[in-house]
Structures are given as C-alpha cells and as structure tokens.
C-alpha cells in the first residue's frame, strides 16, 4: 500500500517475466513514472488490482488529482494498454485498517486467473 503500491506496480509492469501481477492499494500513482516498456509496447500483460478508499478523495497529488481520481485514471490507462485491471473503491482512508480490509480479496483476485 501507499509507496509500496507504487513499487509493486513498477515491478509488475517492468518485469512481467518475473511478476504475474500486483496489488496496488492507495498508491500515489500519477506522481511516479509507471511506464512498462521503453518502446511503449506491452509484451506480456500484467494482472493489476488497483484500489483506493473513498475518503482518499481528500488526498491531492502533485498533478492536482485526488488519490481516488488518480487510481481510476491510471486503471483506465493501463486497461487501455492491454493489462488486466480491476479497479475498486473501498471504504476507509489512507490507513492500515483500510488496506487490510481490501487485501484478501485483492490477493485472491490477482492470483486467480478468471
């Protein structure tokens, strides 16, 4: 979660040969470079569970988007690039309790291809 979510996403996008996917909860995604391939092509789609809490709409990132808006925006962009993306908006704020509540469903989804 948080900056760990950014690290997980970067790893999944940059090393799809090593990581099947990532759980990305409450990450400040638009503040960090998330490009997957130098040439812009998706060689192997990542399976990404992106989520943020409703109360995170009050957290404004460097680009002016809220954390919640940024999560939705990045989810749409990554989906459009060919990645398998699930975007959820849960209850809670930028807290361990909120992240723990989302984690079981997120991990189960990432690890189980439907």
N, C-alpha and C positions, 0 to 999 in steps of 0.2 A: 504494500500500500504506500501511498504518497510517493516519495522519490524512489522507493523500491519498485513501485509500479512502473516508473519510467525505465529503470534498469531492466526489468523483466521484459518489457515491450521491446526495448532496443535489442536485447539478446535474441528474442524470438524473430524479429524482423531481419536482423543482420546475419544470424546463424541458423537459418531454417533447417540446415543439415544436422544441427545438434539439438534443437528445441522444437517440439511439435506445436507448442503454443505457450500462452502466458495468461495469467490472471492479473488484470490491471485495475486496481481499485483506488480511487481518489488520487490519481496521478495528475500533476500539473503538465499535461501533455503538450500544450502548444508552446510551452517555454523551452522545449528541448528538441534538438534535431532527431527526427524519428524516421528518416529515410532508410529504406531497407537495402536497396541495391544501388551501387554507384551509377549504373546506367538507367535506373528507374524501372526496370522490369522485375516482375515477381517471378522468380524461378520455381519457388515452392510456397504455396500459400500458408500463412500461419493461422492458427486457431486462437482467437483472442476474445477473452471475456473482459469487457470494459464496464466499469460501474462507478457511480458516484452517488452520494446521498443527497436527498432533496435540500437539506439545509446547507449544502455546499454551494448553493446558488449565490451565497453571500461572499464567497471567496473569489476575488477578482485577480486574474493572472496578468502578466505583463502586457499581453496583447489586448486587454480590456474585456475579454470574455470571462464569464464566471467559470469555475471549475466544472460545474454541471454542463454548461453550454459547450465548453471545450471538449469534454468527453463525448458528447453527442456529435460534434463536428468531426473529430478525429475518427470516431466509429464509422461515420458515413464515408469519409475519405478512404479509409482502409478497406472497407467493404467494396467500394468502387474500384479499388486496385486489384481486387480478386481474393482478398483474405476472407476467411470465415470469421465473422464478427458477431458477437452477441453483446448488446448494449442494455444495461439495466440501470434503473434509477431506484435506489432503495431508501429506506428510512434512515435517518441519522445524519450525523455531522462528520467532521474530519477526526474521528476517534477510533481507538482500538475496538470498542464495543460494536460500532457500526461495521467495521471491517470483518470482525469475527463472525458477525451475523451473516454476511454475504459469502464468506469463504467456502463453506462446504458445498453449496450449490455451484459456485464458480469452478472449483477444482473438479468436481464431478463432471461438469459440462465440458471443460477443456480436455479431460482425459477420455471421455466417451464420445467417439465419433457417432453421429446420428445418421 
